[in-house]
Amino acid sequence: MEIETATLDKLKIVDERTGKSYDLPIENGTIRGTDLKKIKSSAEDPGLMVYDPAYMNTAACRSAITFIDGDKGILQYRGYPIEELAESCTFLEVAYLLLHGELPGEAENEEWTRQITYHTMLHESIKKFMDGFAYDAHPMGILVATVGALSTFYPDARNIHDEASRRTQIYRLVAKMPTLAAFAYRHSRGLPYAYPDNDLTYTQNFLNMLFKMTEVKYRPEPALARALDVLFILHADHEQNCSTSVMRAIGSSHADPFSAVAGACAALYGPLHGGANEAVLKMLAEIGTKDRVPAFIKEVKEGHGEKRLMGFGHRIYKNYDPRAKIIKRIADDVFAVTGKNPLLEIALELEKIALEDEYFVKRKLYPNVDFYSGIIYQAMGLPTSMFTVLFAIARTMGWMVQWEEMLLDPEQKIARPRQVYTGPGERHLAPLAKR
Ligand SMILES: CC(C)(COP(=O)(O)OP(=O)(O)OC[C@H]1O[C@@H](n2cnc3c(N)ncnc32)[C@H](O)[C@@H]1OP(=O)(O)O)[C@@H](O)C(=O)NCCC(=O)NCCS
């Protein structure tokens, strides 16, 4: 097969097996996978397919939500640079932007905030469900199970083709995820559940539900609430990552959004995705002191992929992750309140050495969003097991928006990749006694 010319709008392919040539239209820098089916070596041939494990170079959808240029280190939501949003907006404003495509005006912001605030309560039975988990259950495991269980409380969520119902489920999920997360944390600590406080903002209320003890009114530290708000903005969406692809795939079978979010959460749980910030902290603790950093880097290099520098590298960013830069800045605001996390020194030393080391430079491995976020969460008093849960709260907005975009896209169908079969050819079984 020879690819002869690629003009602006079509790609000419000559099939050397048959001598036939094909013109495939190019749109938005892509050819359609199904156009390749026309290329056949014989009448029985089902046609050419694309073999692309892990979807390294396959666009599975059109999306108007998030733009990333990994080589330049650019991240934009609906066209707005992440730096500007993190500087000037609240998480709920950004959530509204992701959903509606435009930032809210004052009245819209007020109504949106009111809706989210008034959907934060959980059915009391969810508390009983939570009580059934072992005292040391991982909160991410609890979250996966309880958010899935919510689908049984909201059977109306199955009306996925009804716009008003979809909107209600978005309010519910965005509002209830912090409550589920905080309850999972309180369960692991053996503490009574703290109910939402509607006087507080989204992140202030989350801190309230996590940390309220015997005081009548919990007063969150403004710098910590703002830092958490910014971290939520940075994690809100990231186009077609592993968990978002799972959300779209489950949603494509027309399952209800609570079940789909449970699946997306499960994908996020893995250490190569949302579990990385927890893995970073474990790695920093294992290194222990700054002087042991060079030996650790040596082990990673000699491990040839077996041992990784967690929080480094990204499928898309081959430059400094723009989110990591913002996080590094807000770390200072947090440490001014909490005191410095001693692991920061080790992280800074790791970054310094890795950014100069040929192994990492050659492979374009830079710190990603997870490299510093865990250090901040730990300084705020959160256990490492909660880090991925925090990611899930913020990413729920992205999941819901991507889910709705998928449902409204007339080109989307149930997700169903193809395969290249490599097993035995047809054969016939022998009776049990003769095998
Ligand atoms: C994020 C990640 C899964 C992306 O993986 P990917 O795009 O499939 O990249 P690959 O696994 O093909 O890695 C490319 C090369 O860099 C190396 N590499 C990638 N990430 C590395 C890391 N964190 N530490 C050391 N080496 C790494 C691989 O071993 C491979 O080297 P090779 O070419 O000699 O085989 C990967 O970089 C990783 O595992 N990072 C650590 C986990 C993490 O921080 N995840 C959070 C993502 S936000």
The ligand as an SDF file (V2000), in Angstrom:
LIG
                    3D

 48 50  0  0  0  0  0  0  0  0999 V2000
    1.1210    9.1490   31.9770 C   0  0  0  0  0  0  0  0  0  0  0  0
    1.7480    7.9320   31.2640 C   0  0  0  0  0  0  0  0  0  0  0  0
    0.8690    6.7030   31.5920 C   0  0  0  0  0  0  0  0  0  0  0  0
    1.7410    8.1880   29.7610 C   0  0  0  0  0  0  0  0  0  0  0  0
    2.1670    7.0310   29.1540 O   0  0  0  0  0  0  0  0  0  0  0  0
    2.4320    6.8640   27.5980 P   0  0  0  0  0  0  0  0  0  0  0  0
    2.0040    8.0590   26.8400 O   0  0  0  0  0  0  0  0  0  0  0  0
    1.8280    5.5620   27.2120 O   0  0  0  0  0  0  0  0  0  0  0  0
    4.0080    6.8190   27.5110 O   0  0  0  0  0  0  0  0  0  0  0  0
    4.8870    5.5230   27.4700 P   0  0  0  0  0  0  0  0  0  0  0  0
    4.4860    4.5940   28.5540 O   0  0  0  0  0  0  0  0  0  0  0  0
    4.8570    5.0060   26.0500 O   0  0  0  0  0  0  0  0  0  0  0  0
    6.3220    6.1100   27.7750 O   0  0  0  0  0  0  0  0  0  0  0  0
    7.2280    6.5930   26.7900 C   0  0  0  0  0  0  0  0  0  0  0  0
    8.6380    6.3630   27.3140 C   0  0  0  0  0  0  0  0  0  0  0  0
    8.8580    7.1780   28.4930 O   0  0  0  0  0  0  0  0  0  0  0  0
    9.0820    6.3430   29.6370 C   0  0  0  0  0  0  0  0  0  0  0  0
    8.2790    6.9080   30.7210 N   0  0  0  0  0  0  0  0  0  0  0  0
    7.0160    7.4250   30.6290 C   0  0  0  0  0  0  0  0  0  0  0  0
    6.6400    7.9260   31.8080 N   0  0  0  0  0  0  0  0  0  0  0  0
    7.6760    7.7290   32.6590 C   0  0  0  0  0  0  0  0  0  0  0  0
    7.8620    8.0300   34.0160 C   0  0  0  0  0  0  0  0  0  0  0  0
    6.9060    8.6440   34.7260 N   0  0  0  0  0  0  0  0  0  0  0  0
    9.0310    7.6890   34.5900 N   0  0  0  0  0  0  0  0  0  0  0  0
    9.9980    7.0800   33.8720 C   0  0  0  0  0  0  0  0  0  0  0  0
    9.8820    6.7660   32.5790 N   0  0  0  0  0  0  0  0  0  0  0  0
    8.7130    7.0860   31.9680 C   0  0  0  0  0  0  0  0  0  0  0  0
    8.5940    4.9580   29.2390 C   0  0  0  0  0  0  0  0  0  0  0  0
    9.2650    3.9570   29.9650 O   0  0  0  0  0  0  0  0  0  0  0  0
    8.9250    4.9470   27.7750 C   0  0  0  0  0  0  0  0  0  0  0  0
   10.3240    4.7560   27.6300 O   0  0  0  0  0  0  0  0  0  0  0  0
   10.9150    3.8530   26.4250 P   0  0  0  0  0  0  0  0  0  0  0  0
   10.5970    4.6390   25.1900 O   0  0  0  0  0  0  0  0  0  0  0  0
   12.3540    3.7310   26.7250 O   0  0  0  0  0  0  0  0  0  0  0  0
   10.1690    2.5440   26.4800 O   0  0  0  0  0  0  0  0  0  0  0  0
    3.1940    7.6980   31.7550 C   0  0  0  0  0  0  0  0  0  0  0  0
    4.0020    8.8170   31.4650 O   0  0  0  0  0  0  0  0  0  0  0  0
    3.2650    7.3440   33.2360 C   0  0  0  0  0  0  0  0  0  0  0  0
    3.1200    6.1630   33.5890 O   0  0  0  0  0  0  0  0  0  0  0  0
    3.5060    8.3590   34.1340 N   0  0  0  0  0  0  0  0  0  0  0  0
    3.5110    8.1070   35.5480 C   0  0  0  0  0  0  0  0  0  0  0  0
    2.0770    8.0560   36.0510 C   0  0  0  0  0  0  0  0  0  0  0  0
    1.4270    9.4130   36.1010 C   0  0  0  0  0  0  0  0  0  0  0  0
    2.0060   10.3760   36.5930 O   0  0  0  0  0  0  0  0  0  0  0  0
    0.1760    9.4790   35.6010 N   0  0  0  0  0  0  0  0  0  0  0  0
   -0.6320   10.6890   35.6670 C   0  0  0  0  0  0  0  0  0  0  0  0
   -0.9910   11.2040   34.3230 C   0  0  0  0  0  0  0  0  0  0  0  0
   -1.8240   12.7630   34.4830 S   0  0  0  0  0  0  0  0  0  0  0  0
  1  2  1  0
  2  3  1  0
  2  4  1  0
  2 36  1  0
  4  5  1  0
  5  6  1  0
  6  7  2  0
  6  8  1  0
  6  9  1  0
  9 10  1  0
 10 11  2  0
 10 12  1  0
 10 13  1  0
 13 14  1  0
 14 15  1  0
 15 16  1  0
 15 30  1  0
 16 17  1  0
 17 18  1  0
 17 28  1  0
 18 19  1  0
 18 27  1  0
 19 20  2  0
 20 21  1  0
 21 22  1  0
 21 27  2  0
 22 23  1  0
 22 24  2  0
 24 25  1  0
 25 26  2  0
 26 27  1  0
 28 29  1  0
 28 30  1  0
 30 31  1  0
 31 32  1  0
 32 33  2  0
 32 34  1  0
 32 35  1  0
 36 37  1  0
 36 38  1  0
 38 39  2  0
 38 40  1  0
 40 41  1  0
 41 42  1  0
 42 43  1  0
 43 44  2  0
 43 45  1  0
 45 46  1  0
 46 47  1  0
 47 48  1  0
M  END
$$$$
